[in-house]
């Protein structure tokens, strides 16, 4: 009896030990990789998987799922719909949280459509895949503005462009890239828009000379109108007048000096005019006595003419004696010469007086 009991206990004990070993082995195998994969699927899936593109440079970004351990890594795959197969992206197989993945080289067909997906994994766990939206490189990229310099050329502006030297943007030049040029006049805000094929130099003509214009540029293609307009660059069509404070002060000073000079000239002219009038009056007034001295002689000459050419100096004594030289000199008017003009009356009067005597 004792032997049978012992034997039964040994067998029962052996069975219990085997089940324990099987349970432990199952647990170990459950966490061990098989055929390069991971059996347990327990990590949170990544979120916010998106593709952004600027000037044909494509970038994938994502966020770790909630409660994802910091030791987790992330793998990226892409699907090209024309081939209908997922492919791993070189350089994006062990990303950490916060890193991005460049898909510029992977999206080498500009007219094809793509999709990307991200998976989190640890040495013994993986997550589900999270896919992005469909992406078409040529249509979904955002075109940034080229580098621009503006200079005046009289009544025109000369624009010089330098496009970014990215490989993807170089491909766009084969798909008819256009320049959209916005020109705005600074003085009053009048503006207009030009659109023409891309080239390194463009001249905008028929502008007002000496006026400031501001130019901003963007790009567009036949398949893409998503663009960013660059900052405005301003220039005068022809060199403007100096406007700095020092030059402005000099200009104001010159203007003030010119105004003062004009006032001084006019003042001097007025003074000289007044002095000229005064001097003229003084000359006339100072020559008046001389005129008085000459007046008797003029009167005699006039009497000589009236008497038929006889000179007053040769007149008969009786005629000339009627009017004294003092009377001629003191007379202030021509009335004192009237007797000399009527010698016949004087003689007749004298003869009558003689007869009466």
Buried (B, 14 or more C-beta within 10 A) or exposed (E): EEEEEEEEEEEEEEEEEEEEEEEEEEEEEEEEEEEEEBBEEEBBBBEEBEBBBBBBBBBBBBBBBEEBEEEBBBBBBBBBEEEEEEEEBEEBBEBEBEEEBBBBEBBBBBEBBBBBBBBBBBEBBBBEBBEBEEBBBBBBBBBBBBEBEBEBBEBBBBBEBEBBEBEBBEBBEEEEBBBBBBBBBEEEEEEEEBEEEBEEEBEBEEBEEBBBBBBBBBBBBEBBEBBEEBEBBEBBBBEEEEEEEEEEEEEEEEEEEEEEEEEEEEEEEEEEEEEEEEEEEEEEEEEEEEEEEEBBEEBBEBBBEEBEEBEBEEBEEEBBEBBEEEBBEEBEEEEBBEBBEEBEEBBEEEEEEEEEE
